[in-house]
Amino acid sequence: MRKRNVTPADIGDIVRATRKDTGLRQHELAGAAGVGLRFIVDLEAGKPTAQIGKVLQVLAALGCSVDIVPPLEADATGPANVRDT
């Protein structure tokens, strides 16, 4: 399986497309997700400093899922996998 790094712009595109597919206006999505309209506008524009908790709220309100795949155990010797002892 090929890894894909998702950018803030990619997330914004997904949010916008999914919102439009479901027939929601930006203010309706904001209300459903419990965030402000300005947040939705910024998120759809790909703002890189959007709060992760709010992003997850919006994605959940749209029925999207997020998969985070940790590195393989075979890569455990690399510097990215420092473990507390």
N, C-alpha and C positions, 0 to 999 in steps of 0.2 A: 504494500500500500504506500502510495506517495504522500509525503508530508506536504501540507499547505499552510503557509503562514498567512493569516488573515490580517488585513490592515483596518484601521478605523474607517477608511473610505469604503472598504468592502462591507463592513458592518452597516454603515449608513445606507449603502445601496440595497442591502438585504432588507433592512427595516422599511425603507421607502417602498420597495417593490411588494413586500408582503402586506404592508398597510394598504396600498392601493388595490392589491388583489382581493383583500377582504372588504373593500369599500369604505374604509374608515378615513375620516379627515384627521389631520394632525391633532387638533384639539380633542377629538374623540379618543384617539389613542393615548394622549397625555392623561386624560381622565381615567381611562381603563387601567393604565399602568401606575397611576398615582404619582406622576411627575408633571412638571410644568410644560407648557407649550414651547417655551424657548428651548428647553432641553431637547425636545423632539426635533425642532428645527436644526439645532446644532448637531445632534446625533446623525440625522440624515445627511448633513453636510460633511460628515466625516471628521468632526472635531476630535483630535487625538487625546484631549485631556478630559473626556467625558468620564464621570464617576462609574466605576465598574458595577457597583450595586444597582444603580439606576438603569444602566444598560441591560443588566440581567432582568430587571423588572419589566422593561419594555419588551425584550425578547420573549419572556414568559407570557406576557399579555397577548402577544401575537401567535403564541403556540410554537415558537421556535425552540430548538434545543441547542445546547452548547456541549461539545465534546472536547475534553482536554486529555491528551494522550501523553503520559509521562514517557521519558526515554526508556528504552529497553534495558533490561538488567545487564545485557552484554556491554552496555556503555557505562556501567557503574564505576569504572575505574577513572573516568574523565573528571575534570575539575568541576563540572556542573553538578556532580552528585556528591558533594561533601556531606558527610553525615555526622551528627553530634554523637559523641560517645560518653 
